[in-house]
Amino acid sequence: MKAIYLLLFFILLYSCTIHDKKAIKFIKTERYNIRKVGDTVFELDSTTYYNKLGTIDSLITGDINYYYYYNLKGLLIKTEGINHDEPDAVNRAIRRYNDSDSLIYSSIQEHDFTLHIKLKRNNLNQVVEKTFINTENQFIEIDSFGYYRSGKLASITKFNSFKNLYYKKENVYNNNNLLIKEVTYKKTQYDSIHFNEEENTITYTYTKDHKISSIKDYLGGLSTGFRHYTYFYDDRSTLKKIVDKPVGDVSGVTNIRAFDSHGNLILYKVLEEDGHVRYNNEWRYIYDLQNHWIYKKTIAQDTTTSGVKRTIVYY
């Protein structure tokens, strides 16, 4: 199953169009890991090729080559992953669309296993049902979606292969149509018949310009505590830092993430409850004239551990 999820990851990651002043022709990625002091020999990791529309044509790695195919409208319709060691073992993903160019079917295939995902849409072209079916045409899961008149997602319900409800989420919005509350109900199966129900609530607050300022993730059950995520911005409303920590009758570490002006992660630090640093990673970047990073260095516990170099060629 690992290859399936890897294939799906690359589909989601690379099927979007790149909007830049110059279109990227290809990116060659090389990396090194410090095995001993002074060892900084780069090894080729992957090469990604793009077309002039900014969508990916192929991704060449050391183990698997991924190829992407589009229809005349530029919509991704097929992805194939070919393993160098097993040329007959092709991983394949298929997509189909309706007349409004919205996704109505996708499948992910690895060897003899295929996962089919069928999407049903209403007259407003909103997804109202999503069905998961395996190779033997057996029902795995069905998800249902409800909406407010504003078009915002109101609820999600999920049923397992026994057609038992095991998950439900309800959304609440403010007058600006910003999500302010999510309530999730989960049933955790502890044998083939009985279920335990868990409830979880997440609340959101926003800045004056409608950017998230904080998130409170309540653990539910008998606990009144929550995990608090606080977002920090600069004068240009660019996200600079996220801090999440436990509040109330809960325990846990504090996570600190910092970002540069390009939105790339430059710091991830984990603090124990007593303030002791459990984990501290930093990243340093060098950018080209198109504001794409071409070099990234990883520093763990004050020691350089790895580096990634990208050669970017433009049309």
Disulfide bonds with the S-S distance in Angstrom:
none
